[in-house]
């Protein structure tokens, strides 16, 4: 496994180099103009073997060093603090690789994730997509083999999943998606409306895209596409089972074979906001779950298609899920979990979280930012005070990562 991880990191560093060189050369030359070679010589000296193409002959460590040392002068106005941290992290990764150090699956995933995010930041999408494919390979290993990810010590089968099916009148559960779990902290964070454009979708046999919405009949005619059909997640598919069950089957097949022909993204990769990736990088993929208006409570690693379903009262009617609407929601938390669950989400989702986790006899912490207490039976309510009103829970989640969640502060988001 370690040799495979080293190989993945080696290939990703090559892709990183290929994607960064045009960007670094363009920005560097635009800033220093006629002094470019002089400044580069001062920075790298004898490491430049071909002054006709100085950037094209640098290795990843040298190129990243140039970015770091010239950050304030050249790159600060184009890239942000997160990108600078990726630069420094990946320089360390390259050093570890050069010194023949071994990489765990977690280390490899984090390195590839930082590679992809830095490549996306400089618009090197072709290289970023290739790194994403490598990330998917590592993710599959983590999903299949890591106890924290799926609660399994070894290869899983279709019988090892948990679904909590919830209706207005009853709630039944089948055997767990995950097994026993150590007593620790799990984070559940609410989904987001903004999703990646390149995320895959479920499809009909004729190739038409299936777009999942709360109320298919209310999708406006002017917004409909001839290449798309609109479905509710619990509608029956062509095979006679619900689309939700089809999605579960798809994930199980992915675990067995590693095949993802529809290009579905893991839940934490589906949403544009970086906080989902930050939580996974900090806590590990098995400790992060997404509360989705369309699917329920799903693991961060669960391959999830495009959808437009939300509890937000501000959304269009065809996207809006009512509190009394009947859904067969997933609940993929580890069976018998006895640690702490930290929930980050707005008031529209608090009751939904409490309902889906009511069978778990553990500490459930709900942060809130309203003047009035939210309704969350069985949960411990903690006020989070901040000037941010709309997406304050993203800020709160970052404070959890930093270890300052319970400090009294009121910063800008």
VEXBAKOL-148637 format. One record per residue (C-alpha): residue number from 0; residue in three letters; chain; x, y, z. Coordinates in steps of 0.5 Angstrom, whole numbers. Example, Ala and Ser with C-alpha at 12.3 -4.5 7.8 and 13.67 -1.06 7.14 Angstrom:
<nodes>
{node 0; 'ALA'; 'A'; {25; -9; 16}};
{node 1; 'SER'; 'A'; {27; -2; 14}};
</nodes>
This chain:
<nodes>
{node 0; 'UNK'; 'A'; {0; 0; 0}};
{node 1; 'UNK'; 'A'; {6; 5; 2}};
{node 2; 'UNK'; 'A'; {9; 4; -5}};
{node 3; 'UNK'; 'A'; {2; 5; -8}};
{node 4; 'UNK'; 'A'; {1; 12; -4}};
{node 5; 'UNK'; 'A'; {8; 14; -6}};
{node 6; 'UNK'; 'A'; {7; 13; -13}};
{node 7; 'UNK'; 'A'; {0; 17; -13}};
{node 8; 'UNK'; 'A'; {4; 23; -9}};
{node 9; 'UNK'; 'A'; {10; 23; -15}};
{node 10; 'UNK'; 'A'; {5; 23; -20}};
{node 11; 'UNK'; 'A'; {1; 28; -17}};
{node 12; 'UNK'; 'A'; {7; 33; -16}};
{node 13; 'UNK'; 'A'; {8; 32; -23}};
{node 14; 'UNK'; 'A'; {1; 34; -25}};
{node 15; 'UNK'; 'A'; {2; 40; -20}};
{node 16; 'UNK'; 'A'; {8; 42; -23}};
{node 17; 'UNK'; 'A'; {5; 42; -30}};
{node 18; 'UNK'; 'A'; {-1; 46; -28}};
{node 19; 'UNK'; 'A'; {3; 51; -23}};
{node 20; 'UNK'; 'A'; {9; 53; -28}};
{node 21; 'UNK'; 'A'; {5; 57; -33}};
{node 22; 'UNK'; 'A'; {1; 61; -28}};
{node 23; 'UNK'; 'A'; {8; 62; -24}};
{node 24; 'UNK'; 'A'; {12; 64; -30}};
{node 25; 'UNK'; 'A'; {6; 69; -32}};
{node 26; 'UNK'; 'A'; {5; 72; -25}};
{node 27; 'UNK'; 'A'; {13; 73; -24}};
{node 28; 'UNK'; 'A'; {14; 76; -30}};
{node 29; 'UNK'; 'A'; {9; 81; -30}};
{node 30; 'UNK'; 'A'; {11; 83; -23}};
{node 31; 'UNK'; 'A'; {19; 84; -24}};
{node 32; 'UNK'; 'A'; {19; 85; -32}};
{node 33; 'UNK'; 'A'; {26; 86; -34}};
{node 34; 'UNK'; 'A'; {29; 84; -27}};
{node 35; 'UNK'; 'A'; {25; 77; -28}};
{node 36; 'UNK'; 'A'; {32; 73; -29}};
{node 37; 'UNK'; 'A'; {36; 77; -24}};
{node 38; 'UNK'; 'A'; {31; 76; -18}};
{node 39; 'UNK'; 'A'; {30; 68; -20}};
{node 40; 'UNK'; 'A'; {38; 68; -20}};
{node 41; 'UNK'; 'A'; {38; 71; -13}};
{node 42; 'UNK'; 'A'; {33; 66; -11}};
{node 43; 'UNK'; 'A'; {35; 60; -14}};
{node 44; 'UNK'; 'A'; {42; 61; -17}};
{node 45; 'UNK'; 'A'; {45; 54; -19}};
{node 46; 'UNK'; 'A'; {39; 51; -20}};
{node 47; 'UNK'; 'A'; {37; 54; -26}};
{node 48; 'UNK'; 'A'; {40; 50; -32}};
{node 49; 'UNK'; 'A'; {36; 53; -38}};
{node 50; 'UNK'; 'A'; {36; 60; -37}};
{node 51; 'UNK'; 'A'; {32; 60; -44}};
{node 52; 'UNK'; 'A'; {26; 56; -40}};
{node 53; 'UNK'; 'A'; {28; 58; -33}};
{node 54; 'UNK'; 'A'; {21; 56; -30}};
{node 55; 'UNK'; 'A'; {20; 50; -34}};
{node 56; 'UNK'; 'A'; {26; 46; -31}};
{node 57; 'UNK'; 'A'; {25; 47; -24}};
{node 58; 'UNK'; 'A'; {22; 41; -20}};
{node 59; 'UNK'; 'A'; {16; 42; -15}};
{node 60; 'UNK'; 'A'; {20; 44; -9}};
{node 61; 'UNK'; 'A'; {24; 50; -13}};
{node 62; 'UNK'; 'A'; {17; 52; -16}};
{node 63; 'UNK'; 'A'; {14; 52; -9}};
{node 64; 'UNK'; 'A'; {20; 56; -6}};
{node 65; 'UNK'; 'A'; {19; 61; -11}};
{node 66; 'UNK'; 'A'; {12; 62; -9}};
{node 67; 'UNK'; 'A'; {13; 62; -2}};
{node 68; 'UNK'; 'A'; {19; 67; -2}};
{node 69; 'UNK'; 'A'; {15; 72; -7}};
{node 70; 'UNK'; 'A'; {8; 71; -4}};
{node 71; 'UNK'; 'A'; {7; 78; -1}};
{node 72; 'UNK'; 'A'; {10; 81; -8}};
{node 73; 'UNK'; 'A'; {7; 77; -13}};
{node 74; 'UNK'; 'A'; {2; 72; -11}};
{node 75; 'UNK'; 'A'; {-2; 75; -5}};
{node 76; 'UNK'; 'A'; {-7; 79; -9}};
{node 77; 'UNK'; 'A'; {-8; 73; -14}};
{node 78; 'UNK'; 'A'; {-9; 67; -8}};
{node 79; 'UNK'; 'A'; {-11; 67; -1}};
{node 80; 'UNK'; 'A'; {-8; 65; 6}};
{node 81; 'UNK'; 'A'; {-11; 58; 4}};
{node 82; 'UNK'; 'A'; {-7; 57; -2}};
{node 83; 'UNK'; 'A'; {-1; 60; 1}};
{node 84; 'UNK'; 'A'; {-2; 54; 7}};
{node 85; 'UNK'; 'A'; {-2; 49; 1}};
{node 86; 'UNK'; 'A'; {4; 52; -2}};
{node 87; 'UNK'; 'A'; {8; 50; 5}};
{node 88; 'UNK'; 'A'; {4; 44; 6}};
{node 89; 'UNK'; 'A'; {6; 41; -1}};
{node 90; 'UNK'; 'A'; {13; 43; 0}};
{node 91; 'UNK'; 'A'; {14; 39; 6}};
{node 92; 'UNK'; 'A'; {10; 33; 2}};
{node 93; 'UNK'; 'A'; {15; 34; -3}};
{node 94; 'UNK'; 'A'; {21; 34; 2}};
{node 95; 'UNK'; 'A'; {18; 27; 5}};
{node 96; 'UNK'; 'A'; {17; 24; -2}};
{node 97; 'UNK'; 'A'; {24; 26; -4}};
{node 98; 'UNK'; 'A'; {27; 23; 3}};
{node 99; 'UNK'; 'A'; {23; 16; 2}};
{node 100; 'UNK'; 'A'; {19; 17; 7}};
{node 101; 'UNK'; 'A'; {12; 13; 7}};
{node 102; 'UNK'; 'A'; {5; 16; 7}};
{node 103; 'UNK'; 'A'; {-1; 13; 10}};
{node 104; 'UNK'; 'A'; {-8; 13; 6}};
{node 105; 'UNK'; 'A'; {-10; 19; 10}};
{node 106; 'UNK'; 'A'; {-3; 23; 9}};
{node 107; 'UNK'; 'A'; {-4; 21; 2}};
{node 108; 'UNK'; 'A'; {-11; 24; 1}};
{node 109; 'UNK'; 'A'; {-9; 30; 5}};
{node 110; 'UNK'; 'A'; {-3; 31; 0}};
{node 111; 'UNK'; 'A'; {-7; 30; -6}};
{node 112; 'UNK'; 'A'; {-13; 34; -4}};
{node 113; 'UNK'; 'A'; {-8; 40; -3}};
{node 114; 'UNK'; 'A'; {-5; 39; -10}};
{node 115; 'UNK'; 'A'; {-12; 39; -13}};
{node 116; 'UNK'; 'A'; {-15; 45; -9}};
{node 117; 'UNK'; 'A'; {-8; 49; -11}};
{node 118; 'UNK'; 'A'; {-9; 47; -18}};
{node 119; 'UNK'; 'A'; {-16; 49; -18}};
{node 120; 'UNK'; 'A'; {-14; 56; -15}};
{node 121; 'UNK'; 'A'; {-10; 57; -21}};
{node 122; 'UNK'; 'A'; {-15; 55; -26}};
{node 123; 'UNK'; 'A'; {-11; 49; -28}};
{node 124; 'UNK'; 'A'; {-17; 44; -29}};
{node 125; 'UNK'; 'A'; {-14; 39; -33}};
{node 126; 'UNK'; 'A'; {-9; 37; -28}};
{node 127; 'UNK'; 'A'; {-14; 38; -22}};
{node 128; 'UNK'; 'A'; {-19; 33; -25}};
{node 129; 'UNK'; 'A'; {-13; 28; -26}};
{node 130; 'UNK'; 'A'; {-11; 29; -19}};
{node 131; 'UNK'; 'A'; {-19; 28; -17}};
{node 132; 'UNK'; 'A'; {-19; 21; -20}};
{node 133; 'UNK'; 'A'; {-13; 19; -16}};
{node 134; 'UNK'; 'A'; {-16; 22; -10}};
{node 135; 'UNK'; 'A'; {-22; 18; -11}};
{node 136; 'UNK'; 'A'; {-18; 12; -11}};
{node 137; 'UNK'; 'A'; {-15; 13; -4}};
{node 138; 'UNK'; 'A'; {-22; 15; -2}};
{node 139; 'UNK'; 'A'; {-25; 8; -4}};
{node 140; 'UNK'; 'A'; {-19; 5; 0}};
{node 141; 'UNK'; 'A'; {-21; 9; 6}};
{node 142; 'UNK'; 'A'; {-28; 8; 5}};
{node 143; 'UNK'; 'A'; {-27; 0; 5}};
{node 144; 'UNK'; 'A'; {-22; -1; 10}};
{node 145; 'UNK'; 'A'; {-22; 5; 15}};
{node 146; 'UNK'; 'A'; {-26; 3; 22}};
{node 147; 'UNK'; 'A'; {-28; 11; 22}};
{node 148; 'UNK'; 'A'; {-30; 11; 15}};
{node 149; 'UNK'; 'A'; {-35; 6; 15}};
{node 150; 'UNK'; 'A'; {-34; 2; 21}};
{node 151; 'UNK'; 'A'; {-31; -4; 18}};
{node 152; 'UNK'; 'A'; {-25; -7; 19}};
{node 153; 'UNK'; 'A'; {-25; -11; 12}};
{node 154; 'UNK'; 'A'; {-28; -11; 6}};
{node 155; 'UNK'; 'A'; {-36; -9; 7}};
{node 156; 'UNK'; 'A'; {-42; -12; 3}};
{node 157; 'UNK'; 'A'; {-49; -9; 2}};
{node 158; 'UNK'; 'A'; {-51; -12; 8}};
{node 159; 'UNK'; 'A'; {-47; -7; 12}};
{node 160; 'UNK'; 'A'; {-51; -1; 11}};
{node 161; 'UNK'; 'A'; {-56; 3; 15}};
{node 162; 'UNK'; 'A'; {-62; 6; 13}};
{node 163; 'UNK'; 'A'; {-67; 10; 18}};
{node 164; 'UNK'; 'A'; {-73; 10; 14}};
{node 165; 'UNK'; 'A'; {-77; 16; 16}};
{node 166; 'UNK'; 'A'; {-84; 18; 15}};
{node 167; 'UNK'; 'A'; {-89; 23; 18}};
{node 168; 'UNK'; 'A'; {-92; 17; 22}};
{node 169; 'UNK'; 'A'; {-87; 12; 23}};
{node 170; 'UNK'; 'A'; {-79; 11; 24}};
{node 171; 'UNK'; 'A'; {-76; 4; 22}};
{node 172; 'UNK'; 'A'; {-69; 2; 22}};
{node 173; 'UNK'; 'A'; {-65; -3; 19}};
{node 174; 'UNK'; 'A'; {-58; -6; 20}};
{node 175; 'UNK'; 'A'; {-53; -1; 21}};
{node 176; 'UNK'; 'A'; {-49; 2; 15}};
{node 177; 'UNK'; 'A'; {-43; 3; 20}};
{node 178; 'UNK'; 'A'; {-41; -2; 26}};
{node 179; 'UNK'; 'A'; {-39; 0; 33}};
{node 180; 'UNK'; 'A'; {-35; 7; 34}};
{node 181; 'UNK'; 'A'; {-30; 9; 39}};
{node 182; 'UNK'; 'A'; {-32; 15; 43}};
{node 183; 'UNK'; 'A'; {-30; 21; 40}};
{node 184; 'UNK'; 'A'; {-33; 27; 36}};
{node 185; 'UNK'; 'A'; {-37; 27; 30}};
{node 186; 'UNK'; 'A'; {-39; 33; 26}};
{node 187; 'UNK'; 'A'; {-45; 34; 22}};
{node 188; 'UNK'; 'A'; {-46; 40; 18}};
{node 189; 'UNK'; 'A'; {-52; 42; 14}};
{node 190; 'UNK'; 'A'; {-51; 42; 6}};
{node 191; 'UNK'; 'A'; {-51; 48; 1}};
{node 192; 'UNK'; 'A'; {-54; 50; -5}};
{node 193; 'UNK'; 'A'; {-48; 51; -9}};
{node 194; 'UNK'; 'A'; {-45; 45; -12}};
{node 195; 'UNK'; 'A'; {-40; 44; -17}};
{node 196; 'UNK'; 'A'; {-41; 44; -24}};
{node 197; 'UNK'; 'A'; {-38; 38; -26}};
{node 198; 'UNK'; 'A'; {-41; 34; -21}};
{node 199; 'UNK'; 'A'; {-44; 28; -24}};
{node 200; 'UNK'; 'A'; {-52; 26; -24}};
{node 201; 'UNK'; 'A'; {-56; 19; -24}};
{node 202; 'UNK'; 'A'; {-59; 18; -31}};
{node 203; 'UNK'; 'A'; {-64; 14; -34}};
{node 204; 'UNK'; 'A'; {-63; 8; -39}};
{node 205; 'UNK'; 'A'; {-63; 13; -45}};
{node 206; 'UNK'; 'A'; {-58; 17; -42}};
{node 207; 'UNK'; 'A'; {-62; 23; -40}};
{node 208; 'UNK'; 'A'; {-60; 26; -33}};
{node 209; 'UNK'; 'A'; {-64; 25; -27}};
{node 210; 'UNK'; 'A'; {-65; 32; -23}};
{node 211; 'UNK'; 'A'; {-67; 31; -16}};
{node 212; 'UNK'; 'A'; {-72; 36; -13}};
{node 213; 'UNK'; 'A'; {-77; 37; -8}};
{node 214; 'UNK'; 'A'; {-83; 38; -12}};
{node 215; 'UNK'; 'A'; {-82; 35; -19}};
{node 216; 'UNK'; 'A'; {-89; 38; -22}};
{node 217; 'UNK'; 'A'; {-87; 45; -20}};
{node 218; 'UNK'; 'A'; {-81; 46; -24}};
{node 219; 'UNK'; 'A'; {-83; 52; -28}};
{node 220; 'UNK'; 'A'; {-83; 50; -36}};
{node 221; 'UNK'; 'A'; {-78; 56; -38}};
{node 222; 'UNK'; 'A'; {-73; 53; -33}};
{node 223; 'UNK'; 'A'; {-74; 45; -36}};
{node 224; 'UNK'; 'A'; {-69; 42; -40}};
{node 225; 'UNK'; 'A'; {-70; 37; -46}};
{node 226; 'UNK'; 'A'; {-64; 33; -43}};
{node 227; 'UNK'; 'A'; {-66; 32; -36}};
{node 228; 'UNK'; 'A'; {-72; 29; -32}};
{node 229; 'UNK'; 'A'; {-74; 32; -25}};
{node 230; 'UNK'; 'A'; {-75; 26; -20}};
{node 231; 'UNK'; 'A'; {-76; 26; -13}};
{node 232; 'UNK'; 'A'; {-71; 22; -9}};
{node 233; 'UNK'; 'A'; {-76; 17; -7}};
{node 234; 'UNK'; 'A'; {-80; 16; -14}};
{node 235; 'UNK'; 'A'; {-79; 9; -17}};
{node 236; 'UNK'; 'A'; {-74; 8; -22}};
{node 237; 'UNK'; 'A'; {-74; 4; -29}};
{node 238; 'UNK'; 'A'; {-72; -2; -25}};
{node 239; 'UNK'; 'A'; {-78; -2; -20}};
{node 240; 'UNK'; 'A'; {-74; 1; -14}};
{node 241; 'UNK'; 'A'; {-73; 8; -11}};
{node 242; 'UNK'; 'A'; {-68; 12; -14}};
{node 243; 'UNK'; 'A'; {-65; 13; -7}};
{node 244; 'UNK'; 'A'; {-64; 5; -7}};
{node 245; 'UNK'; 'A'; {-61; 6; -13}};
{node 246; 'UNK'; 'A'; {-56; 11; -10}};
{node 247; 'UNK'; 'A'; {-55; 6; -5}};
{node 248; 'UNK'; 'A'; {-53; 0; -10}};
{node 249; 'UNK'; 'A'; {-49; 5; -14}};
{node 250; 'UNK'; 'A'; {-45; 6; -7}};
{node 251; 'UNK'; 'A'; {-44; -1; -5}};
{node 252; 'UNK'; 'A'; {-42; -3; -12}};
{node 253; 'UNK'; 'A'; {-37; 3; -12}};
{node 254; 'UNK'; 'A'; {-34; 0; -6}};
{node 255; 'UNK'; 'A'; {-33; -7; -9}};
{node 256; 'UNK'; 'A'; {-30; -5; -16}};
{node 257; 'UNK'; 'A'; {-28; 2; -15}};
{node 258; 'UNK'; 'A'; {-32; 4; -21}};
{node 259; 'UNK'; 'A'; {-36; 11; -22}};
{node 260; 'UNK'; 'A'; {-38; 11; -29}};
{node 261; 'UNK'; 'A'; {-43; 17; -27}};
{node 262; 'UNK'; 'A'; {-38; 21; -24}};
{node 263; 'UNK'; 'A'; {-41; 22; -17}};
{node 264; 'UNK'; 'A'; {-37; 26; -12}};
{node 265; 'UNK'; 'A'; {-37; 24; -5}};
{node 266; 'UNK'; 'A'; {-41; 29; -1}};
{node 267; 'UNK'; 'A'; {-36; 33; 2}};
{node 268; 'UNK'; 'A'; {-33; 34; -5}};
{node 269; 'UNK'; 'A'; {-40; 36; -8}};
{node 270; 'UNK'; 'A'; {-41; 43; -5}};
{node 271; 'UNK'; 'A'; {-37; 49; -7}};
{node 272; 'UNK'; 'A'; {-36; 52; 0}};
{node 273; 'UNK'; 'A'; {-29; 50; 3}};
{node 274; 'UNK'; 'A'; {-31; 48; 10}};
{node 275; 'UNK'; 'A'; {-33; 41; 8}};
{node 276; 'UNK'; 'A'; {-26; 39; 6}};
{node 277; 'UNK'; 'A'; {-23; 43; 12}};
{node 278; 'UNK'; 'A'; {-27; 39; 16}};
{node 279; 'UNK'; 'A'; {-25; 32; 13}};
{node 280; 'UNK'; 'A'; {-18; 34; 13}};
{node 281; 'UNK'; 'A'; {-18; 36; 20}};
{node 282; 'UNK'; 'A'; {-22; 30; 23}};
{node 283; 'UNK'; 'A'; {-22; 25; 18}};
{node 284; 'UNK'; 'A'; {-27; 23; 13}};
{node 285; 'UNK'; 'A'; {-30; 18; 18}};
{node 286; 'UNK'; 'A'; {-32; 24; 23}};
{node 287; 'UNK'; 'A'; {-36; 28; 18}};
{node 288; 'UNK'; 'A'; {-43; 27; 16}};
{node 289; 'UNK'; 'A'; {-47; 32; 12}};
{node 290; 'UNK'; 'A'; {-55; 33; 13}};
{node 291; 'UNK'; 'A'; {-58; 34; 7}};
{node 292; 'UNK'; 'A'; {-65; 36; 5}};
{node 293; 'UNK'; 'A'; {-65; 31; -1}};
{node 294; 'UNK'; 'A'; {-62; 25; 2}};
{node 295; 'UNK'; 'A'; {-62; 25; 10}};
{node 296; 'UNK'; 'A'; {-56; 24; 14}};
{node 297; 'UNK'; 'A'; {-50; 22; 10}};
{node 298; 'UNK'; 'A'; {-43; 20; 11}};
{node 299; 'UNK'; 'A'; {-38; 25; 8}};
{node 300; 'UNK'; 'A'; {-35; 19; 3}};
{node 301; 'UNK'; 'A'; {-42; 18; 0}};
{node 302; 'UNK'; 'A'; {-42; 19; -7}};
{node 303; 'UNK'; 'A'; {-48; 24; -8}};
{node 304; 'UNK'; 'A'; {-51; 26; -15}};
{node 305; 'UNK'; 'A'; {-53; 33; -17}};
{node 306; 'UNK'; 'A'; {-60; 35; -13}};
{node 307; 'UNK'; 'A'; {-64; 42; -11}};
{node 308; 'UNK'; 'A'; {-68; 40; -5}};
{node 309; 'UNK'; 'A'; {-67; 45; 1}};
{node 310; 'UNK'; 'A'; {-71; 46; 8}};
{node 311; 'UNK'; 'A'; {-70; 54; 7}};
{node 312; 'UNK'; 'A'; {-76; 58; 6}};
{node 313; 'UNK'; 'A'; {-73; 63; 2}};
{node 314; 'UNK'; 'A'; {-72; 57; -4}};
{node 315; 'UNK'; 'A'; {-77; 56; -10}};
{node 316; 'UNK'; 'A'; {-83; 52; -9}};
{node 317; 'UNK'; 'A'; {-80; 46; -13}};
{node 318; 'UNK'; 'A'; {-74; 46; -9}};
{node 319; 'UNK'; 'A'; {-77; 47; -2}};
{node 320; 'UNK'; 'A'; {-78; 41; 2}};
{node 321; 'UNK'; 'A'; {-84; 42; 8}};
{node 322; 'UNK'; 'A'; {-83; 39; 15}};
{node 323; 'UNK'; 'A'; {-88; 35; 14}};
{node 324; 'UNK'; 'A'; {-86; 32; 7}};
{node 325; 'UNK'; 'A'; {-85; 24; 7}};
{node 326; 'UNK'; 'A'; {-78; 22; 5}};
{node 327; 'UNK'; 'A'; {-74; 16; 6}};
{node 328; 'UNK'; 'A'; {-68; 19; 9}};
{node 329; 'UNK'; 'A'; {-62; 16; 10}};
{node 330; 'UNK'; 'A'; {-58; 16; 17}};
{node 331; 'UNK'; 'A'; {-51; 13; 16}};
{node 332; 'UNK'; 'A'; {-48; 15; 23}};
{node 333; 'UNK'; 'A'; {-45; 9; 26}};
{node 334; 'UNK'; 'A'; {-49; 4; 30}};
{node 335; 'UNK'; 'A'; {-49; 4; 37}};
{node 336; 'UNK'; 'A'; {-45; 11; 37}};
{node 337; 'UNK'; 'A'; {-43; 13; 44}};
{node 338; 'UNK'; 'A'; {-39; 20; 43}};
{node 339; 'UNK'; 'A'; {-41; 27; 42}};
{node 340; 'UNK'; 'A'; {-44; 29; 36}};
{node 341; 'UNK'; 'A'; {-43; 37; 34}};
{node 342; 'UNK'; 'A'; {-48; 40; 29}};
{node 343; 'UNK'; 'A'; {-47; 46; 25}};
{node 344; 'UNK'; 'A'; {-53; 48; 21}};
{node 345; 'UNK'; 'A'; {-59; 54; 21}};
{node 346; 'UNK'; 'A'; {-65; 53; 25}};
{node 347; 'UNK'; 'A'; {-69; 50; 19}};
{node 348; 'UNK'; 'A'; {-65; 44; 20}};
{node 349; 'UNK'; 'A'; {-64; 43; 27}};
{node 350; 'UNK'; 'A'; {-71; 40; 28}};
{node 351; 'UNK'; 'A'; {-69; 35; 22}};
{node 352; 'UNK'; 'A'; {-62; 33; 26}};
{node 353; 'UNK'; 'A'; {-66; 32; 32}};
{node 354; 'UNK'; 'A'; {-71; 27; 29}};
{node 355; 'UNK'; 'A'; {-66; 23; 25}};
{node 356; 'UNK'; 'A'; {-61; 22; 31}};
{node 357; 'UNK'; 'A'; {-67; 21; 36}};
{node 358; 'UNK'; 'A'; {-65; 14; 37}};
{node 359; 'UNK'; 'A'; {-58; 15; 39}};
{node 360; 'UNK'; 'A'; {-56; 15; 46}};
{node 361; 'UNK'; 'A'; {-50; 20; 46}};
{node 362; 'UNK'; 'A'; {-49; 27; 47}};
{node 363; 'UNK'; 'A'; {-51; 32; 41}};
{node 364; 'UNK'; 'A'; {-49; 39; 41}};
{node 365; 'UNK'; 'A'; {-53; 44; 37}};
{node 366; 'UNK'; 'A'; {-50; 51; 36}};
{node 367; 'UNK'; 'A'; {-55; 56; 35}};
{node 368; 'UNK'; 'A'; {-55; 64; 33}};
{node 369; 'UNK'; 'A'; {-62; 66; 34}};
{node 370; 'UNK'; 'A'; {-65; 70; 40}};
{node 371; 'UNK'; 'A'; {-70; 64; 41}};
{node 372; 'UNK'; 'A'; {-68; 57; 43}};
{node 373; 'UNK'; 'A'; {-69; 52; 37}};
{node 374; 'UNK'; 'A'; {-73; 46; 38}};
{node 375; 'UNK'; 'A'; {-68; 40; 39}};
{node 376; 'UNK'; 'A'; {-71; 35; 43}};
{node 377; 'UNK'; 'A'; {-65; 31; 46}};
{node 378; 'UNK'; 'A'; {-60; 36; 44}};
{node 379; 'UNK'; 'A'; {-55; 40; 48}};
{node 380; 'UNK'; 'A'; {-56; 47; 46}};
{node 381; 'UNK'; 'A'; {-50; 52; 46}};
{node 382; 'UNK'; 'A'; {-51; 59; 44}};
{node 383; 'UNK'; 'A'; {-46; 62; 38}};
{node 384; 'UNK'; 'A'; {-45; 69; 38}};
{node 385; 'UNK'; 'A'; {-43; 73; 32}};
{node 386; 'UNK'; 'A'; {-45; 78; 27}};
{node 387; 'UNK'; 'A'; {-45; 73; 22}};
{node 388; 'UNK'; 'A'; {-53; 72; 21}};
{node 389; 'UNK'; 'A'; {-54; 67; 15}};
{node 390; 'UNK'; 'A'; {-48; 62; 14}};
{node 391; 'UNK'; 'A'; {-45; 63; 21}};
{node 392; 'UNK'; 'A'; {-45; 56; 22}};
{node 393; 'UNK'; 'A'; {-39; 55; 17}};
{node 394; 'UNK'; 'A'; {-35; 60; 22}};
{node 395; 'UNK'; 'A'; {-37; 56; 28}};
{node 396; 'UNK'; 'A'; {-35; 50; 24}};
{node 397; 'UNK'; 'A'; {-28; 53; 23}};
{node 398; 'UNK'; 'A'; {-28; 55; 30}};
{node 399; 'UNK'; 'A'; {-28; 48; 32}};
{node 400; 'UNK'; 'A'; {-23; 46; 28}};
{node 401; 'UNK'; 'A'; {-18; 52; 31}};
{node 402; 'UNK'; 'A'; {-20; 49; 38}};
{node 403; 'UNK'; 'A'; {-24; 56; 40}};
{node 404; 'UNK'; 'A'; {-31; 54; 39}};
{node 405; 'UNK'; 'A'; {-33; 56; 46}};
{node 406; 'UNK'; 'A'; {-29; 62; 46}};
{node 407; 'UNK'; 'A'; {-33; 68; 47}};
{node 408; 'UNK'; 'A'; {-32; 72; 40}};
{node 409; 'UNK'; 'A'; {-35; 76; 35}};
{node 410; 'UNK'; 'A'; {-31; 76; 29}};
{node 411; 'UNK'; 'A'; {-33; 78; 22}};
{node 412; 'UNK'; 'A'; {-34; 71; 18}};
</nodes>
